[in-house]
């Protein structure tokens, strides 16, 4: 442990981090700080101390094993901008600013559990799994279903998110989002696509209280890719499936419309840029 | 829990000087630099990572120094690390760096609150990419906001600094004074 104060711990290994967390009830796990620090500033979060993962070297970095990318939970978003996955690169490159991307982490993006966070549609479309580690061992859970409500996850007490595993694919992958301006914007809505074996798999941000995908949408997207359905058909399938939030940024109707547009945009890119489909 | 439990004590090297810091556990690196150590180069703008006025070059103890928003970093995570503020970019006697001179020459400074952050980010860019395109400059400065000059003069300043560095690789390097003059008049007239 590099530093152990009553309300602050700077562990160097995952076991040290778990022990530090157990010793500090009410402490928040902080990796890059880009999520937690503004929350504390605006008093949208309370915390009784920090356990910082910033110096746990084993949690940083990307490895390729058995057809998967294994991404350490505190790998900075800046490192994902050159990851060997086009969907991840696109989502990471449009997150925050260069000065934020060096600190923001993939784990923080997941644990924030907000439906508009950049990396989440890509992880959902790509079929990611999460590695959760506690003092008694590790378990792997699908990312699909991990987020249960805005800001809430299936992470148990005394557990840490230690890695994100993303299946490698040879198809086309991309991410796109729209916001209220073209600089430093949070997604009003967003979408990601992964296509493999001739099928398209889409996932959406701000299409529901949690990151969202649906088999009906994927069926319509694959049909569009194969020339068996029209863009309007896919937009209709998206509009029927989603349940977007309504807030001061945008109406639910706007989001429903924009999500359909983004879905068609990504399938078109898969066909034109990826050379997929009929 | 006593009041004292709120505090963390750690060491931090700031602009080459080792410092001992005692700060509340949640304090940002920016707050520690400005309010506890009196280091006023980094500015408080938005305080949540949007504006880049607080940008510093920091090695948070992992041997990977890079430019970041000091407002977003819990200060104690930098324990044992080092921070270079704008004071490390200029010379020891207040001499300006080539990037700073270029900002002056191009009229890229008005109220000045964003300048330290811009110069920090631009200096980092030129270290890693000595011949940036206009697009690369704009991308590198995407996390820095200016509300006075607009961005045209700032991007021009970075282009000027890059060009001046290339020209400086001539057999007889310009002195800082010559360099400063050259930014206004061109290198030949400066000699």
HADDOCK unambig.tbl for C-alpha pairs under 7 A between the chains (distance, minus, plus):
assign (segid A and resid 5 and name CA) (segid B and resid 8 and name CA) 5.88 0.50 0.50
assign (segid A and resid 6 and name CA) (segid B and resid 5 and name CA) 5.52 0.50 0.50
assign (segid A and resid 7 and name CA) (segid B and resid 5 and name CA) 6.67 0.50 0.50
assign (segid A and resid 7 and name CA) (segid B and resid 6 and name CA) 6.32 0.50 0.50
assign (segid A and resid 7 and name CA) (segid B and resid 25 and name CA) 6.27 0.50 0.50
assign (segid A and resid 8 and name CA) (segid B and resid 8 and name CA) 6.96 0.50 0.50
assign (segid A and resid 8 and name CA) (segid B and resid 25 and name CA) 5.79 0.50 0.50
assign (segid A and resid 10 and name CA) (segid B and resid 77 and name CA) 6.62 0.50 0.50
assign (segid A and resid 32 and name CA) (segid B and resid 73 and name CA) 6.90 0.50 0.50
assign (segid A and resid 33 and name CA) (segid B and resid 72 and name CA) 5.47 0.50 0.50
assign (segid A and resid 33 and name CA) (segid B and resid 73 and name CA) 5.60 0.50 0.50
assign (segid A and resid 33 and name CA) (segid B and resid 74 and name CA) 6.64 0.50 0.50
assign (segid A and resid 34 and name CA) (segid B and resid 72 and name CA) 5.36 0.50 0.50
assign (segid A and resid 37 and name CA) (segid B and resid 72 and name CA) 5.74 0.50 0.50
assign (segid A and resid 38 and name CA) (segid B and resid 48 and name CA) 5.30 0.50 0.50
assign (segid A and resid 49 and name CA) (segid B and resid 25 and name CA) 6.48 0.50 0.50
assign (segid A and resid 52 and name CA) (segid B and resid 77 and name CA) 6.63 0.50 0.50
assign (segid A and resid 54 and name CA) (segid B and resid 77 and name CA) 6.60 0.50 0.50
assign (segid A and resid 55 and name CA) (segid B and resid 62 and name CA) 6.87 0.50 0.50
assign (segid A and resid 97 and name CA) (segid B and resid 142 and name CA) 6.05 0.50 0.50
assign (segid A and resid 97 and name CA) (segid B and resid 143 and name CA) 4.70 0.50 0.50
assign (segid A and resid 98 and name CA) (segid B and resid 140 and name CA) 6.68 0.50 0.50
assign (segid A and resid 98 and name CA) (segid B and resid 142 and name CA) 6.90 0.50 0.50
assign (segid A and resid 98 and name CA) (segid B and resid 143 and name CA) 5.96 0.50 0.50
assign (segid A and resid 99 and name CA) (segid B and resid 67 and name CA) 6.46 0.50 0.50
assign (segid A and resid 99 and name CA) (segid B and resid 68 and name CA) 4.76 0.50 0.50
assign (segid A and resid 99 and name CA) (segid B and resid 69 and name CA) 5.91 0.50 0.50
assign (segid A and resid 99 and name CA) (segid B and resid 143 and name CA) 5.89 0.50 0.50
assign (segid A and resid 100 and name CA) (segid B and resid 49 and name CA) 6.40 0.50 0.50
assign (segid A and resid 100 and name CA) (segid B and resid 68 and name CA) 6.77 0.50 0.50
assign (segid A and resid 100 and name CA) (segid B and resid 69 and name CA) 6.83 0.50 0.50
assign (segid A and resid 102 and name CA) (segid B and resid 68 and name CA) 6.80 0.50 0.50
